[in-house]
Amino acid sequence: MAAKLETDIHKILLGDEERLSPFAKKSSESLGRLRDMERDPFRLDFARDETRIIHSRPFRRLKHKTQVFLSPDNDHICTRMEHVLHVSSIASVIGRCLNLNTDLINAIAKGHDLGHPPFGHSGESVLNRILTTGKNAAYGFKHEIHGLRVVDKLTNYGAGLNLTYEVRDGIATHCGEKFDRTVQPDRSRNLKDLESMNDRVCLPATLEGCLVRLVDRIAYLGRDLEDAIKARVIKKEDIPASIADGLGDENGQIIGVFVNDTIANSIGKDKIEMSEEIFELMRQLKDFNYERIYKHPDVALMSDKASKMLEILFNEIREIYDKSEHGQDSKYVASVTKESPVMETFFNFIKNTNYQNEAEAESWRVVTDYIAGMTDHFAEKTFRQLFMPSPFV
């Protein structure tokens, strides 16, 4: 009886997918996973991926990773956890109207920023600078490429989350070099070669991935504006009239305009796009945010402090890693953790990540993996214990 029920439910779920747009990616068409898994009776593969992401430790840590305003005391300033939930919510609304696969949309959206380091784009910039100078100049750091590493190798003791190729692709391609009005899927790419990706030139292979890529901007532009007003970095009256008149001066209004325009201009097409008029207003809002918020002296000062702290942390932890002989010198490890108990987490990370070979265990790679996984608060705590004196008596 139970087997028949499971079969009937699976047929219903597959039947629902048959009614999707011809441009949608059905789970029955998925390329599968790196390692085969037994079929789940009540969820199709993409829905299962969303659950695996939500229950992962990297996802939980997003609640203490910030966006623009670093380590805020105000509980109502956007965190990266809130951002990915916004992206998931907005993209699923648009995707449902376009008759796309909302299971795939939600999985990509919830996983798209798992590779982001602490302190927002300041953290990404400093890691990229460290890894594009000296002997590691060929590597660099891009949070979406690192996100693929997070879901493939840095969770579950090195086993990863074993997500489908389509979700992994959406994570790795969600952030492009250009601010495009139209995002069209590249269905010719070989998704089984994702590990070789090291730049931002690739477009998502699914229309659902393209939607998440566009919605990523929709979700942060208006919210950053709202947070900046809350933080008194700008006033509502500072918003240019063209933007306020065309989009509104509140986040909900701005999202509403973007969503309506994206649906109207994407329906029935194998691409996600906005009208030229609304996209131009989006570009103006982006430019305004950069000039008045992201480059604001107070924001820049905090970003500079965070960057310096992460660079010092990187160099110190790298030295500790080398001196401890990759965590194998128990006497040295004991001396470090006695002085800085928080470093026990680092040595456990080395063991639990299960680095497979010498290339994987290179100091720059291990320290990058570790620091990129930190929350803002944990990075600050580690810095304090490593560099700030504690009372002797």
LOVEXLO-337551 format. One line per 5 residues: number of its first residue (from 1); their letters; for each residue x, y, z of N, C-alpha, C. Coordinates in steps of 0.2 Angstrom, whole numbers. Example, Ala and Ser with C-alpha at 12.3 -4.5 7.8 and 13.67 -1.06 7.14 Angstrom:
1> AS> 66/-28/39/62/-22/39/66/-16/39; 64/-11/35/68/-5/36/64/0/39
END
This chain:
1> MAAKL> 4/-6/0/0/0/0/4/6/0; 10/6/4/14/12/5/18/13/-2; 20/8/-5/23/8/-11/19/11/-17; 13/9/-17/8/12/-22/7/19/-21; 6/21/-14/5/28/-13/11/32/-15
6> ETDIH> 17/30/-14/23/34/-16/23/34/-24; 21/29/-27/21/29/-34/16/34/-37; 10/34/-34/5/38/-36/7/46/-35; 10/47/-29/12/54/-28/17/56/-33; 22/52/-34/27/53/-39/24/55/-46
11> KILLG> 19/51/-48/16/52/-54/13/59/-55; 10/61/-49/6/67/-48/11/73/-49; 17/72/-46/22/78/-46/25/78/-53; 26/73/-56/29/73/-63/23/76/-68; 17/74/-66/12/77/-70/11/84/-70
16> DEERL> 12/87/-64/12/94/-63/18/97/-67; 24/94/-68/29/97/-72/27/97/-79; 23/92/-82/22/92/-89/18/98/-91; 15/102/-86/11/108/-88/15/114/-88; 22/113/-87/26/119/-87/28/122/-94
21> SPFAK> 30/128/-94/32/131/-100/37/126/-104; 37/126/-111/42/122/-114/49/125/-113; 50/131/-110/56/134/-109/59/132/-102; 54/129/-98/56/127/-91/60/121/-91; 64/120/-86/68/114/-85/64/109/-80
26> KSSES> 63/103/-83/59/98/-79/64/94/-75; 62/92/-69/67/87/-65/68/81/-69; 63/79/-73/64/72/-76/69/73/-82; 71/79/-84/76/81/-89/83/82/-86; 83/82/-79/90/84/-76/95/79/-78
31> LGRLR> 101/82/-78/107/78/-79/109/73/-73; 105/75/-68/107/71/-62/112/74/-57; 115/70/-53/120/72/-48/127/69/-49; 132/71/-46/138/69/-46/138/61/-44; 134/60/-39/133/53/-36/126/52/-36
36> DMERD> 124/46/-38/117/44/-38/114/43/-31; 108/45/-31/104/45/-24/98/41/-26; 95/37/-21/89/34/-21/84/39/-21; 79/38/-26/73/43/-27/69/44/-21; 68/51/-19/63/53/-14/56/52/-16
41> PFRLD> 52/49/-12/45/47/-14/41/54/-14; 42/59/-10/38/64/-10/40/71/-13; 47/71/-15/49/77/-18/53/75/-25; 53/79/-30/57/79/-36/64/81/-34; 68/80/-39/75/82/-37/77/89/-35
46> FARDE> 74/94/-39/76/101/-37/73/103/-31; 67/100/-29/64/102/-22/68/99/-17; 71/93/-18/75/90/-13/82/94/-12; 84/97/-18/90/101/-17/89/107/-13; 83/110/-13/82/116/-9/82/114/-2
51> TRIIH> 79/108/0/79/106/7/86/105/9; 90/101/5/97/100/7/101/106/8; 100/112/4/103/118/5/101/121/12; 94/121/13/91/125/19/94/121/25; 95/115/25/98/111/31/105/111/32
56> SRPFR> 109/115/27/116/114/28/119/120/32; 125/119/35/128/124/39/129/130/36; 132/130/30/133/136/26/127/141/25; 121/138/24/115/142/24/114/145/31; 114/141/36/113/144/43/117/150/44
61> RLKHK> 123/150/42/128/155/44/126/162/40; 122/161/35/120/167/31/117/172/35; 114/170/41/110/175/45/115/180/49; 121/178/49/126/182/52/131/185/47; 130/185/41/134/188/36/130/194/33
66> TQVFL> 133/199/33/130/205/31/131/207/24; 127/212/22/127/215/15/131/221/14; 128/227/15/132/233/14/134/236/21; 130/236/26/131/239/33/134/233/37; 140/233/38/143/228/41/142/227/49
71> SPDND> 141/221/51/140/220/58/136/225/62; 130/225/59/125/231/62/122/228/69; 121/233/73/117/232/79/110/232/78; 108/235/73/101/235/71/98/229/68; 93/226/71/91/219/69/87/220/62
76> HICTR> 85/226/60/81/226/54/85/228/48; 92/228/49/96/229/43/97/222/40; 97/222/33/97/216/29/103/212/30; 102/206/31/108/201/31/108/197/25; 113/193/24/113/189/18/108/183/18
81> MEHVL> 106/181/24/100/176/24/94/179/22; 93/185/24/87/189/22/87/190/14; 93/192/12/93/193/5/92/187/0; 94/181/2/93/175/-2/86/173/-1; 82/174/4/75/173/5/71/178/1
86> HVSSI> 73/184/0/70/189/-4/71/187/-11; 77/185/-13/78/182/-20/73/176/-22; 73/172/-17/69/166/-18/61/168/-19; 59/172/-15/52/174/-15/50/178/-21; 54/183/-23/53/187/-29/53/183/-35
91> ASVIG> 59/178/-36/60/174/-42/54/169/-42; 52/166/-37/47/161/-37/40/164/-40; 39/171/-38/33/174/-40/33/175/-47; 39/178/-50/39/179/-57/39/172/-61; 43/167/-58/43/161/-61/37/157/-62
96> RCLNL> 32/158/-57/26/155/-57/22/158/-63; 22/165/-63/19/168/-69/21/167/-76; 28/165/-76/30/163/-82/30/155/-83; 27/152/-79/26/145/-79/32/141/-79; 37/143/-75/44/140/-75/44/135/-69
101> NTDLI> 49/132/-68/50/127/-62/52/130/-56; 47/131/-51/48/135/-45/53/131/-40; 53/124/-41/57/120/-37/64/122/-38; 66/122/-45/73/124/-47/74/131/-45; 70/136/-46/71/143/-44/73/143/-37
106> NAIAK> 69/140/-33/70/141/-26/76/138/-23; 78/132/-26/85/129/-24/90/134/-26; 90/136/-33/96/140/-35/96/147/-30; 90/150/-29/90/156/-25/93/155/-18; 91/150/-15/93/149/-8/100/147/-8
111> GHDLG> 103/144/-13/110/142/-13/115/147/-16; 112/153/-19/116/157/-24/122/160/-20; 121/162/-14/126/166/-10/130/162/-5; 129/155/-5/133/151/0/140/152/0; 143/155/-6/150/156/-6/153/163/-4
116> HPPFG> 148/167/-2/150/174/0/154/174/7; 159/177/7/163/178/13/160/183/18; 163/184/24/160/189/29/161/196/26; 158/201/29/158/208/27/157/209/20; 152/206/17/149/208/10/154/208/5
121> HSGES> 154/213/0/158/213/-5/165/216/-3; 166/219/3/172/220/5/177/214/6; 173/209/9/177/203/11/179/199/4; 174/199/-1/176/196/-7/182/200/-11; 182/207/-10/187/210/-14/194/209/-11
126> VLNRI> 194/209/-4/201/208/-1/203/201/-2; 199/195/-2/201/189/-4/203/188/-11; 200/192/-15/202/192/-22/208/195/-23; 210/201/-20/216/204/-20/222/200/-18; 221/196/-12/226/192/-9/227/186/-14
131> LTTGK> 222/184/-17/223/178/-22/224/180/-29; 226/186/-30/228/188/-37/235/191/-37; 238/191/-31/245/193/-31/249/188/-28; 256/189/-30/261/184/-28/260/177/-31; 262/172/-28/262/165/-31/255/162/-32
136> NAAYG> 250/165/-30/243/163/-31/239/167/-36; 243/171/-40/240/176/-45/235/173/-50; 235/166/-51/231/163/-56/224/162/-54; 223/163/-47/217/160/-44/211/166/-43; 212/170/-39/207/175/-37/202/172/-33
141> FKHEI> 197/176/-31/191/174/-28/185/177/-30; 180/173/-32/173/175/-34/168/171/-30; 164/174/-27/159/171/-22/155/165/-25; 153/167/-32/149/162/-35/153/155/-37; 159/156/-39/163/150/-40/165/147/-34
146> HGLRV> 166/151/-29/167/147/-22/161/144/-20; 155/147/-21/149/144/-19/148/136/-22; 151/135/-28/151/129/-31/155/124/-26; 161/127/-24/165/123/-20/162/121/-13; 158/126/-11/155/125/-4/150/119/-5
151> VDKLT> 146/119/-10/141/114/-10/144/107/-13; 149/108/-16/152/101/-18/157/98/-13; 161/102/-9/167/99/-6/167/102/2; 164/107/3/165/110/10/160/109/15; 155/104/14/150/102/18/150/95/19
156> NYGAG> 147/92/24/147/85/26/154/82/25; 158/84/29/165/81/29/168/80/22; 167/85/18/170/84/11/166/81/6; 160/78/8/156/75/3/152/80/-1; 151/86/2/146/91/-1/139/89/0
161> LNLTY> 135/93/-4/128/92/-4/125/87/-9; 129/86/-14/128/82/-20/121/84/-23; 121/91/-25/116/94/-29/115/92/-36; 110/93/-39/109/92/-46/114/97/-50; 115/95/-56/120/99/-60/116/106/-62
166> EVRDG> 110/106/-63/106/112/-64/106/117/-59; 106/115/-52/106/119/-47/113/121/-46; 118/117/-46/125/119/-46/127/124/-51; 124/123/-57/125/128/-63/123/135/-61; 116/135/-58/113/141/-56/117/145/-51
171> IATHC> 120/141/-46/124/145/-41/130/148/-44; 134/144/-48/140/146/-51/140/152/-56; 134/153/-59/133/158/-64/128/163/-63; 127/164/-56/121/169/-54/124/176/-55; 131/177/-55/133/184/-55/138/185/-61
176> GEKFD> 135/189/-65/139/191/-71/143/197/-71; 148/198/-76/152/204/-76/148/210/-78; 143/209/-82/139/214/-85/132/215/-82; 130/221/-82/123/223/-79/118/223/-85; 116/217/-87/112/216/-93/105/217/-92
181> RTVQP> 101/219/-98/94/220/-98/91/213/-99; 94/209/-103/92/203/-105/97/197/-103; 94/192/-100/98/186/-98/95/180/-102; 99/177/-107/96/171/-110/100/165/-109; 97/159/-108/101/154/-106/106/151/-111
186> DRSRN> 112/149/-109/116/145/-114/115/138/-113; 111/135/-117/109/128/-116/115/123/-120; 120/126/-123/125/122/-126/131/120/-121; 131/123/-115/136/122/-111/136/115/-108; 142/112/-107/143/105/-104/143/106/-96
191> LKDLE> 137/105/-93/136/106/-86/140/101/-82; 143/96/-85/147/91/-81/154/93/-81; 156/99/-83/162/102/-83/162/109/-79; 158/109/-74/157/115/-70/163/117/-66; 167/112/-64/172/113/-59/178/117/-63
196> SMNDR> 178/117/-69/183/120/-73/182/128/-74; 176/130/-72/174/137/-72/178/141/-67; 181/147/-70/184/151/-65/183/159/-67; 178/160/-71/177/167/-72/169/168/-72; 167/174/-74/160/176/-74/157/177/-81
201> VCLPA> 160/174/-86/158/175/-93/152/170/-95; 151/165/-91/146/160/-92/139/162/-90; 134/161/-95/127/162/-93/124/156/-90; 119/156/-86/116/150/-84/113/146/-89; 113/139/-88/110/135/-93/103/134/-93
206> TLEGC> 100/136/-88/92/136/-88/89/143/-87; 83/143/-90/79/149/-89/78/151/-82; 77/146/-78/76/147/-70/83/151/-67; 88/148/-70/95/151/-67/95/158/-70; 93/160/-76/93/167/-78/89/171/-74
211> LVRLV> 83/169/-72/78/173/-68/82/174/-61; 85/170/-58/88/171/-52/93/176/-53; 97/176/-58/102/181/-59/100/188/-60; 94/189/-63/91/195/-64/88/198/-57; 85/193/-54/81/195/-48/86/196/-42
216> DRIAY> 92/194/-42/97/195/-37/98/203/-37; 98/206/-43/98/214/-43/92/217/-40; 86/214/-42/80/217/-40/79/217/-32; 82/211/-29/81/211/-22/86/215/-18; 91/217/-21/96/221/-17/96/229/-18
221> LGRDL> 94/231/-24/94/238/-25/90/242/-21; 83/240/-21/78/244/-16/80/243/-9; 82/237/-7/83/235/0/89/239/3; 94/240/-2/100/244/1/98/251/2; 94/253/-3/91/260/-2/87/261/4
226> EDAIK> 83/256/6/79/256/12/84/256/18; 89/252/18/94/251/24/98/258/25; 100/261/19/103/267/19/99/273/22; 93/273/21/89/278/24/88/276/32; 87/270/33/87/268/40/93/270/44
231> ARVIK> 99/269/41/106/270/44/107/278/43; 103/282/41/104/289/40/110/291/35; 112/286/31/117/288/26/114/292/21; 108/291/19/104/296/14/97/297/17; 94/302/14/87/304/16/83/302/10
236> KEDIP> 77/301/11/72/299/6/72/305/0; 73/311/3/73/316/-2/79/316/-7; 84/313/-5/90/312/-9/89/308/-16; 84/304/-16/83/300/-21/81/304/-27; 84/303/-33/83/308/-39/75/307/-41
241> ASIAD> 73/312/-43/65/313/-45/64/307/-50; 68/306/-55/67/302/-61/66/295/-58; 70/293/-53/69/286/-50/63/286/-45; 62/291/-41/56/291/-37/50/291/-41; 49/295/-46/43/295/-50/42/288/-54
246> GLGDE> 48/285/-57/47/280/-61/47/273/-57; 50/273/-51/50/266/-48/47/267/-41; 47/273/-38/44/274/-31/50/275/-27; 49/277/-20/54/278/-16/55/273/-10; 51/268/-10/51/263/-5/52/256/-8
251> NGQII> 56/252/-5/58/245/-7/52/241/-10; 46/241/-7/41/237/-10/38/240/-16; 38/246/-17/36/249/-23/41/248/-29; 47/248/-27/53/247/-32/52/240/-35; 52/235/-30/51/228/-32/45/227/-36
256> GVFVN> 39/230/-34/33/229/-38/34/231/-45; 37/237/-47/38/239/-53/43/234/-57; 48/232/-54/53/228/-57/49/221/-59; 46/218/-54/42/212/-55/37/212/-61; 33/217/-61/28/218/-66/31/219/-73
261> DTIAN> 36/223/-73/40/224/-80/43/217/-82; 46/214/-78/50/208/-80/45/202/-82; 39/202/-79/34/197/-81/32/199/-88; 30/205/-89/27/207/-95/32/207/-101; 38/207/-100/43/207/-105/46/200/-106
266> SIGKD> 45/195/-102/48/189/-102/43/183/-104; 36/185/-103/32/179/-104/32/177/-111; 32/170/-112/32/167/-118/39/167/-122; 44/169/-118/51/169/-121/56/165/-118; 61/163/-122/66/159/-119/72/164/-117
271> KIEMS> 70/169/-113/74/173/-110/71/177/-105; 75/180/-100/72/185/-95/74/192/-97; 70/196/-97/72/203/-99/67/208/-96; 69/214/-96/65/220/-94/65/225/-100; 60/229/-99/59/235/-104/65/239/-104
276> EEIFE> 66/243/-110/72/247/-110/71/253/-105; 65/255/-104/63/261/-100/64/259/-92; 62/253/-90/63/251/-83/70/249/-82; 73/246/-87/80/244/-86/84/250/-85; 83/256/-89/87/262/-88/86/265/-81
281> LMRQL> 80/264/-78/79/267/-71/82/262/-66; 83/256/-68/86/251/-63/94/253/-63; 96/255/-69/103/257/-70/105/263/-66; 100/268/-67/101/274/-63/101/273/-55; 96/268/-53/96/267/-46/103/264/-44
286> KDFNY> 105/259/-48/112/256/-46/117/261/-46; 117/266/-51/123/271/-50/122/276/-44; 116/277/-43/114/281/-37/117/278/-30; 115/271/-30/117/267/-24/125/267/-23; 128/266/-29/135/266/-29/138/273/-26
291> ERIYK> 136/278/-29/139/284/-27/137/287/-21; 131/286/-19/128/289/-12/128/284/-6; 128/277/-8/128/272/-2/135/268/-2; 136/265/-7/142/260/-7/149/264/-6; 149/270/-9/155/274/-8/155/279/-3
296> HPDVA> 149/279/1/149/284/6/155/284/11; 157/289/13/163/289/18/163/285/24; 157/285/27/156/280/33/156/273/31; 152/271/25/152/264/23/159/262/21; 163/267/17/169/265/15/174/264/20
301> LMSDK> 173/268/26/178/267/32/177/260/35; 171/258/36/170/252/39/172/246/34; 171/247/28/173/242/23/181/241/23; 184/247/24/192/247/24/194/244/30; 191/245/36/193/242/42/192/234/41
306> ASKML> 186/232/39/185/225/38/190/222/33; 192/225/28/196/222/23/203/221/26; 205/226/30/212/226/34/212/220/39; 206/219/42/206/214/47/206/207/44; 202/206/38/203/200/35/209/198/32
311> EILFN> 213/203/29/219/202/27/224/200/32; 224/203/38/228/201/44/226/194/46; 220/193/46/218/186/48/220/181/43; 220/182/37/222/177/32/229/176/33; 233/181/33/241/180/34/242/176/41
316> EIREI> 239/178/46/240/175/52/238/167/52; 232/166/50/230/159/50/234/155/45; 236/158/40/240/154/35/247/152/38; 250/157/42/256/155/46/255/150/51; 249/150/55/248/145/59/247/138/56
321> YDKSE> 243/138/50/242/132/47/249/129/45; 254/133/42/260/130/40/264/128/46; 264/132/52/268/130/57/266/124/61; 259/123/61/256/117/64/257/111/60; 260/112/54/261/106/49/254/103/47
326> HGQDS> 250/108/45/243/106/43/239/104/48; 240/106/54/236/104/60/239/97/63; 245/95/61/247/88/63/252/89/69; 254/95/70/259/96/76/255/97/82; 253/92/86/249/92/92/251/97/97
331> KYVAS> 258/98/98/260/102/103/259/109/101; 260/111/95/259/118/93/252/119/93; 248/115/90/241/116/90/238/117/97; 241/114/102/239/115/109/240/122/112; 246/124/110/249/131/112/244/136/109
336> VTKES> 242/135/103/238/140/99/231/140/102; 228/135/103/221/135/106/221/137/113; 227/136/117/227/138/124/226/146/124; 230/149/119/230/156/119/224/159/116; 221/155/110/216/157/107/211/152/106
341> PVMET> 206/150/110/202/144/110/198/144/104; 197/150/101/192/150/95/196/146/89; 203/145/89/206/142/84/205/134/84; 202/132/89/201/125/89/196/123/83; 192/128/82/187/127/76/191/127/70
346> FFNFI> 196/130/69/200/130/63/203/123/62; 206/120/67/209/114/67/204/108/66; 198/109/69/193/104/67/191/105/60; 191/111/57/189/112/50/193/108/46; 200/108/47/205/105/43/203/97/43
351> KNTNY> 202/94/49/201/87/49/194/85/46; 189/89/48/182/88/45/181/89/38; 185/93/35/184/95/28/187/89/24; 191/85/26/194/79/23/197/81/16; 202/85/17/206/87/10/209/81/8
356> QNEAE> 208/80/1/210/73/-2/217/73/-4; 220/78/-6/227/77/-8/231/84/-7; 237/84/-9/242/89/-7/240/96/-10; 237/95/-16/235/102/-20/229/105/-16; 224/101/-14/219/103/-10/221/106/-4
361> AESWR> 226/103/-1/228/105/6/233/111/6; 234/114/0/239/120/0/236/125/5; 241/129/8/239/134/13/234/139/11; 235/142/5/231/147/2/224/145/1; 223/138/-1/216/136/-2/213/134/4
366> VVTDY> 216/131/9/213/129/16/211/136/19; 215/141/20/214/147/23/208/151/20; 208/151/13/203/154/10/196/151/11; 196/144/11/190/140/12/187/142/19; 192/142/24/190/144/31/187/151/32
371> IAGMT> 191/156/30/189/163/31/183/164/27; 182/162/21/176/163/17/170/160/21; 170/155/25/165/152/28/163/156/35; 167/160/37/166/164/43/160/169/42; 156/170/48/152/175/48/156/182/50
376> DHFAE> 152/187/50/156/194/52/158/193/59; 153/191/64/154/191/71/160/186/72; 160/180/69/165/175/70/172/178/68; 172/181/63/179/184/60/181/189/66; 177/193/68/179/198/74/181/195/80
381> KTFRQ> 178/189/82/180/185/88/186/182/87; 188/180/81/194/176/80/200/182/80; 198/188/77/203/193/77/205/195/84; 200/196/88/201/198/95/205/193/99; 204/187/98/208/182/102/215/181/99
386> LFMPS> 216/182/93/223/181/90/227/187/91; 224/193/92/228/199/92/227/204/98; 221/203/101/220/208/107/222/204/113; 226/208/118/228/205/124/222/203/129; 222/198/132/217/196/137/220/197/144
391> PFV> 216/198/149/219/199/156/223/193/158; 229/194/161/233/188/163/231/186/170; 229/191/174/226/189/181/219/192/182
END
